[in-house]
Each structure stands twice: as C-alpha cells, then as structure tokens.
C-alpha cells in the first residue's frame, strides 16, 4: 500500500461530511485523515458503521468456524440468556436477526432500560 496514494484519498474528503478516516493494514495504522478541528482523541458518531463492521467480523468468525452459522442463537455465546427466567424471545434471537436488526424484541425508547433488560 503506497502511503502517497492513501494520502491522496483524503484530498476530496475535505469537501464531504466526513470528519475522520483511518486505514489499518496488518494491525498497523497506515494512513489517517482528520478534518480541521477533529483529531484521534475526539469522539465521533459512527451511525451505521457498526453494522458494516459487525457484518465483516461475523463473516470472519463464520469462516474461522467460531460461529457455525448465522442461524445460530446468540444465547450460545451469552450464557446468561439461557437462564430459564429469560424471555424466550431473547433466547431465540439469532446472529442473522442481529445482522438484519430484526430480532423483533421491542424494548421501547428508553435506552437505559433496554440495556438493563438485556443484562438480565
């Protein structure tokens, strides 16, 4: 990967609503871009990036056989979800449901309450 070519990618970003870009190869940062006023220590909203990263990681886990299938219930990875008092809807959520964001388990708009519920 040529550093000069990577740095050229950042040039048109100045006119776009993109505030930061980091390219990592083999565990090392090979290029970074931060719009004026932004830096590596500043927290940024990631919006839908998490979905893409999660999808890539799940693909890698399936390839490495750490996940048998996207049809596998997530309760196999989170033993507390297998507790007999846990709502069956939670026990039956699959990796595929999470990737598609279709677990059909509505926890309302109160995010803190949702976090508490999922911890049970």
N, C-alpha and C positions, 0 to 999 in steps of 0.2 A: 504494500500500500504506500503510494507516494504521498508524503506529507503535503507537498505543494498542491497536488490535485485536491486533497481533502480540504485544505485551506481555501481553495477557490470555490468550493461548495458553499462556504459561509458568505461569500460576497453578496449573492442575491437575497440572502436571508434578512439583510438589513431593512429591506422594504416590505417584509412579510411580518405577520403577527406571531413570529417565532422568536422566543426570548433566549433560548439556550439549546445547544446541541453538543452531545459528547459522543465520540466514536471510540469504541473499545474493541481491541483485537487481541486475542490470546491473553486476556486478563489485564491488558495494559491500555491506558488512555493514549490514543494516537492522534487525536485532534479534539479541540474544544472551541466552541463559539459562544460568546455571551453578548447579547445586545447591550448597548450603553445603559448603565445603571443596574445591570444584573451581574451576578458572579456565582461561583460554585457554592458559596455558603448560603445563598438566598433560596428560600423555599419557593417553589412554583407549583401551580395547579397542574396536574398531569392529565386531567379529564379522561379521555378514552384510551390513553396509552396503556393503562394497566391491563385492559382486555387483550391487547396485542401481545404484551409481554407474557401474560398468563398463558395465552394460547401457545406461544412458542415454547414456553417451559413445559407445558403439558405434552406437547408433541415430542420434546426431547425425552421426557420421562417415559412415554409410551415406547419410544424407540429403544430406550435402555432397559425396558421391561420393569421399571419401577412402578408403573401403572399398567395393569393388564389391558384395560380397555376404558374408553371414555364412558362406557355404560356402568362402570364400577361405582358403587355407592361411596360417597365421601366418608361415611361412618367407618369405613375400613381404615381410614387414615387418622380419624379423630375418635378414639375410643370413648370419650365421654358422650358422644352422640348415640352410642349403642346402649346406653343405660335404659332400663325398662320404663323409666318415667319420662324419657324424652319423647316428644311428639313424633309419631310415626312419619309425618311428612318430612321432618328433618332427617330421620334415619334413612329415608328413601331418596334423598337428593343425590343425583349422580354428578360425576365430573362433567358430563355433557350438559346437564342442567346449568351448572355454574358457568361453563364456557358460553352458553347461549343466553345466560341470565334469565332462565325460565324455570326457576325452582318452584314457582307458584306458591311460595310461602310468604305471604304479605305480613310484614311486621310493623306496618304503619310508617308515619313520617318521623317519629321520634327516634333519631339515630342512636342515642344513648341507650334507650330501652331495647332497641334491636340488638345492640352489642351485648347487653346483659342477657337477653334471651338466648342468643347463640352460644354464650358461655356455659349455659346450663347443660 
